[in-house]
Amino acid sequence: MNAVFAMKQYKQVSVHSGIMDASPHRLVQMLMEGMLEKVALAKGNMANNNIASKGENISKAIAIIGGLQSSLNIDSGGEIAENLGNLYDYMTNRLVVANLHNDEAILDEVSGLMVEIKMGWDGIPDAFKH
């Protein structure tokens, strides 16, 4: 067995196990972390002029944002959930522009927004995590 293949298999099993054991709150954190990772990878792809990988990573970041957006509960989240939904729309649109124009500054902008959202999410007291 090839060592690279073995590492990929281990990582895949590890990620799957982490997802299966995660609370809903942790799953959202994992999505946010995954989005930040994909944007960072896309930024590296831009710097290395790897257009195909850049597009793939930006597409994955957009898909993750879509997942976060679809998990919003507007009925119980009210104005906060609605504002987050609008912010997710904005971030998605900015990622499309970043992809079209190879604009690293936009990637930084979107990452900064997600970091702010994640900091708020991470700061939720345990009593409200369910």
Rosetta silent file (secondary structure, phi, psi, omega in degrees, C-alpha in Angstrom):
SEQUENCE: MNAVFAMKQYKQVSVHSGIMDASPHRLVQMLMEGMLEKVALAKGNMANNNIASKGENISKAIAIIGGLQSSLNIDSGGEIAENLGNLYDYMTNRLVVANLHNDEAILDEVSGLMVEIKMGWDGIPDAFKH
SCORE:     score description
SCORE:     0.000 S_00000001
   1 L     0.000  132.201  178.805    0.000    0.000    0.000 S_00000001
   2 L   -68.362  137.643 -176.529    1.291    3.408   -0.996 S_00000001
   3 H   -64.673  -37.741  179.433    1.969    5.767    1.971 S_00000001
   4 H   -65.104  -44.075  177.886    0.145    8.716    0.356 S_00000001
   5 H   -61.107  -42.971 -179.830   -2.925    6.566   -0.252 S_00000001
   6 H   -62.114  -41.661  179.040   -2.811    5.326    3.335 S_00000001
   7 H   -65.164  -40.228  178.314   -2.640    8.904    4.675 S_00000001
   8 H   -63.499  -42.624  178.752   -5.599    9.947    2.525 S_00000001
   9 H   -63.133  -43.442  179.116   -7.613    6.982    3.784 S_00000001
  10 H   -61.304  -45.716 -179.201   -6.700    7.768    7.392 S_00000001
  11 H   -62.030  -42.619 -179.526   -7.692   11.400    6.959 S_00000001
  12 H   -63.189  -43.481  178.542  -10.985   10.442    5.348 S_00000001
  13 H   -66.207  -41.461  179.603  -11.852    8.039    8.182 S_00000001
  14 H   -62.510  -45.480  178.619  -10.756   10.592   10.773 S_00000001
  15 H   -63.558  -45.472 -179.898  -12.920   13.337    9.249 S_00000001
  16 H   -59.921  -44.038  179.057  -15.897   10.991    8.949 S_00000001
  17 H   -63.003  -42.574  178.250  -15.516    9.939   12.570 S_00000001
  18 H   -61.452  -37.483  178.838  -15.268   13.577   13.679 S_00000001
  19 H   -69.281  -43.308 -177.860  -18.470   14.409   11.835 S_00000001
  20 H   -63.367  -32.145 -176.709  -20.352   11.454   13.261 S_00000001
  21 H   -93.283   -5.083 -172.261  -19.417   12.430   16.823 S_00000001
  22 L   -82.578  145.829  172.804  -19.932   16.194   16.441 S_00000001
  23 L   -75.589  163.754  175.627  -22.751   18.227   17.934 S_00000001
  24 H   -55.982  -38.461  178.374  -24.766   20.480   15.620 S_00000001
  25 H   -62.129  -44.472 -179.766  -22.815   23.445   17.021 S_00000001
  26 H   -67.143  -35.837  178.441  -19.507   21.742   16.239 S_00000001
  27 H   -60.608  -40.777  177.995  -20.683   20.808   12.731 S_00000001
  28 H   -65.007  -41.970  176.382  -21.251   24.497   11.958 S_00000001
  29 H   -58.343  -42.721 -179.397  -17.772   25.270   13.317 S_00000001
  30 H   -63.914  -39.050  177.446  -16.333   22.578   11.057 S_00000001
  31 H   -63.590  -44.030  178.931  -18.100   24.075    8.033 S_00000001
  32 H   -62.422  -42.663  177.924  -16.715   27.507    8.853 S_00000001
  33 H   -62.779  -40.966  178.836  -13.222   26.059    9.273 S_00000001
  34 H   -64.229  -39.852  178.346  -13.573   24.206    5.973 S_00000001
  35 H   -63.914  -44.727  178.942  -14.646   27.372    4.175 S_00000001
  36 H   -61.756  -38.566  178.576  -11.652   29.279    5.573 S_00000001
  37 H   -64.467  -44.490 -178.384   -9.346   26.450    4.485 S_00000001
  38 H   -65.436  -37.460  177.817  -10.724   26.428    0.926 S_00000001
  39 H   -67.786  -40.410  177.868  -10.330   30.213    0.599 S_00000001
  40 H   -63.421  -41.053  177.523   -6.741   29.992    1.886 S_00000001
  41 H   -64.107  -41.888  178.779   -6.018   27.232   -0.620 S_00000001
  42 H   -61.964  -37.958  178.465   -7.572   29.315   -3.416 S_00000001
  43 H   -64.028  -42.334  175.550   -5.358   32.243   -2.440 S_00000001
  44 H   -63.966  -39.177  176.908   -2.300   29.998   -2.709 S_00000001
  45 H   -61.717  -39.642  177.256   -3.574   28.719   -6.048 S_00000001
  46 H   -61.880  -46.513 -177.659   -3.864   32.315   -7.278 S_00000001
  47 H   -61.636  -32.173 -178.955   -0.323   33.069   -6.187 S_00000001
  48 L   -95.580    6.391  179.904    0.917   29.981   -8.040 S_00000001
  49 L    56.776   35.436  177.403   -1.245   30.674  -11.115 S_00000001
  50 L   -96.728   83.072 -171.040   -3.001   27.320  -10.672 S_00000001
  51 H   -62.987  -43.336 -177.817   -6.292   28.398  -12.230 S_00000001
  52 H   -62.836  -47.579 -179.558   -8.073   25.033  -12.151 S_00000001
  53 H   -67.126  -36.820  176.814   -7.400   24.416   -8.460 S_00000001
  54 H   -57.121  -50.491 -179.923   -8.271   28.038   -7.626 S_00000001
  55 H   -61.923  -40.060  179.252  -11.679   27.619   -9.243 S_00000001
  56 H   -64.137  -44.589 -179.026  -12.237   24.282   -7.554 S_00000001
  57 H   -69.579  -37.422  176.346  -11.402   25.639   -4.095 S_00000001
  58 H   -66.226  -39.935  177.313  -13.522   28.748   -4.565 S_00000001
  59 H   -61.270  -40.774  178.197  -16.408   26.554   -5.743 S_00000001
  60 H   -66.723  -39.273  177.062  -16.047   24.416   -2.632 S_00000001
  61 H   -62.067  -42.283  178.545  -15.984   27.527   -0.420 S_00000001
  62 H   -63.758  -41.487  178.691  -19.174   28.747   -2.104 S_00000001
  63 H   -63.386  -39.288  178.432  -20.809   25.350   -1.575 S_00000001
  64 H   -65.283  -42.963  176.504  -19.895   25.428    2.117 S_00000001
  65 H   -59.929  -40.015  176.336  -21.373   28.911    2.457 S_00000001
  66 H   -59.847  -39.816  177.145  -24.508   27.543    0.781 S_00000001
  67 H   -65.180  -42.104  177.033  -24.640   24.797    3.392 S_00000001
  68 H   -62.881  -42.388 -178.750  -24.283   27.309    6.190 S_00000001
  69 H   -65.362  -39.921 -178.916  -26.968   29.472    4.635 S_00000001
  70 H   -71.701  -16.923  178.948  -29.385   26.574    4.235 S_00000001
  71 L   -86.470   -7.007  179.110  -28.961   25.689    7.904 S_00000001
  72 L   -67.751  138.720  176.302  -30.225   29.098    9.027 S_00000001
  73 L  -110.352   95.935 -175.924  -33.607   29.030   10.757 S_00000001
  74 H   -63.547  -35.542 -178.326  -35.190   32.368    9.924 S_00000001
  75 H   -61.534  -47.661 -178.262  -38.293   31.606   12.045 S_00000001
  76 H   -92.046  -23.481 -178.543  -36.398   31.146   15.303 S_00000001
  77 H   -87.712  -17.141  175.751  -33.298   33.188   14.404 S_00000001
  78 H    55.930 -135.277 -174.715  -35.229   36.236   13.289 S_00000001
  79 H   -62.935  -36.346  179.714  -33.271   39.299   12.265 S_00000001
  80 H   -63.361  -46.744  179.504  -29.895   37.759   13.123 S_00000001
  81 H   -64.593  -38.757  178.876  -30.514   34.773   10.860 S_00000001
  82 H   -64.775  -43.803  178.038  -31.821   37.042    8.119 S_00000001
  83 H   -63.693  -40.328  176.754  -28.747   39.279    8.351 S_00000001
  84 H   -62.265  -42.218  177.836  -26.458   36.236    8.261 S_00000001
  85 H   -58.763  -43.307  177.419  -28.273   35.010    5.168 S_00000001
  86 H   -65.080  -39.406  178.163  -27.685   38.361    3.482 S_00000001
  87 H   -65.716  -40.088  176.569  -24.033   38.312    4.523 S_00000001
  88 H   -62.656  -39.362  175.557  -23.638   34.792    3.120 S_00000001
  89 H   -59.908  -46.142  179.926  -25.140   36.036   -0.185 S_00000001
  90 H   -60.293  -45.997 -178.845  -22.642   38.890   -0.217 S_00000001
  91 H   -62.207  -41.143  178.250  -19.726   36.559    0.526 S_00000001
  92 H   -61.711  -46.904  179.315  -20.777   34.205   -2.263 S_00000001
  93 H   -61.479  -41.002  179.711  -20.997   37.070   -4.751 S_00000001
  94 H   -64.994  -38.206  178.215  -17.586   38.378   -3.681 S_00000001
  95 H   -64.587  -37.091  176.831  -16.030   34.930   -4.145 S_00000001
  96 H   -62.324  -44.527  179.559  -17.387   34.806   -7.696 S_00000001
  97 H   -64.701  -42.836  178.795  -15.807   38.212   -8.401 S_00000001
  98 H   -58.762  -41.035 -179.782  -12.526   37.115   -6.784 S_00000001
  99 H   -65.472  -44.931 -177.984  -12.479   34.063   -9.027 S_00000001
 100 H   -65.556  -35.632 -172.828  -13.190   36.061  -12.193 S_00000001
 101 H  -109.843    7.749 -177.654  -10.594   38.735  -11.485 S_00000001
 102 L    48.261   51.404 -173.933   -7.969   36.732   -9.559 S_00000001
 103 L  -104.221  101.458 -179.766   -8.358   39.195   -6.708 S_00000001
 104 H   -65.786  -30.697 -179.563   -6.602   38.047   -3.530 S_00000001
 105 H   -62.448  -36.219  177.916   -7.854   41.112   -1.634 S_00000001
 106 H   -68.705  -38.851  176.365  -11.436   39.908   -2.054 S_00000001
 107 H   -60.156  -41.380  177.706  -10.448   36.487   -0.727 S_00000001
 108 H   -63.486  -40.556  178.685   -8.973   38.248    2.311 S_00000001
 109 H   -60.098  -48.805 -177.812  -12.180   40.255    2.719 S_00000001
 110 H   -65.543  -41.366  176.843  -14.365   37.139    2.648 S_00000001
 111 H   -60.690  -42.814  178.698  -12.049   35.287    5.037 S_00000001
 112 H   -60.470  -40.738  177.341  -12.176   38.239    7.415 S_00000001
 113 H   -63.466  -43.399 -179.404  -15.958   38.201    7.377 S_00000001
 114 H   -66.945  -36.858  177.364  -16.044   34.467    8.086 S_00000001
 115 H   -60.777  -42.611  178.844  -13.529   34.857   10.921 S_00000001
 116 H   -62.439  -45.264  178.898  -15.814   37.474   12.501 S_00000001
 117 H   -61.978  -45.205 -178.188  -18.857   35.208   12.155 S_00000001
 118 H   -63.997  -39.082  178.079  -16.903   32.249   13.532 S_00000001
 119 H   -60.516  -41.157  176.086  -15.655   34.244   16.520 S_00000001
 120 H   -64.121  -43.361 -179.883  -19.269   35.026   17.397 S_00000001
 121 H   -65.033  -43.410  179.992  -20.285   31.408   16.913 S_00000001
 122 H   -64.664  -26.603 -177.646  -17.359   30.147   18.981 S_00000001
 123 L   -84.694    0.600  179.102  -18.333   32.553   21.772 S_00000001
 124 L   -65.386  128.356  179.461  -21.802   31.100   22.242 S_00000001
 125 L   -61.746  149.546 -178.324  -22.094   29.878   25.846 S_00000001
 126 H   -54.827  -33.573 -177.654  -22.350   26.108   26.349 S_00000001
 127 H   -61.696  -22.808 -177.833  -25.870   26.443   27.744 S_00000001
 128 H  -102.219    0.483 -179.910  -27.079   27.537   24.279 S_00000001
 129 L   -89.389  113.590  177.453  -25.249   24.898   22.240 S_00000001
 130 L  -150.081    0.000    0.000  -27.639   22.152   21.209 S_00000001
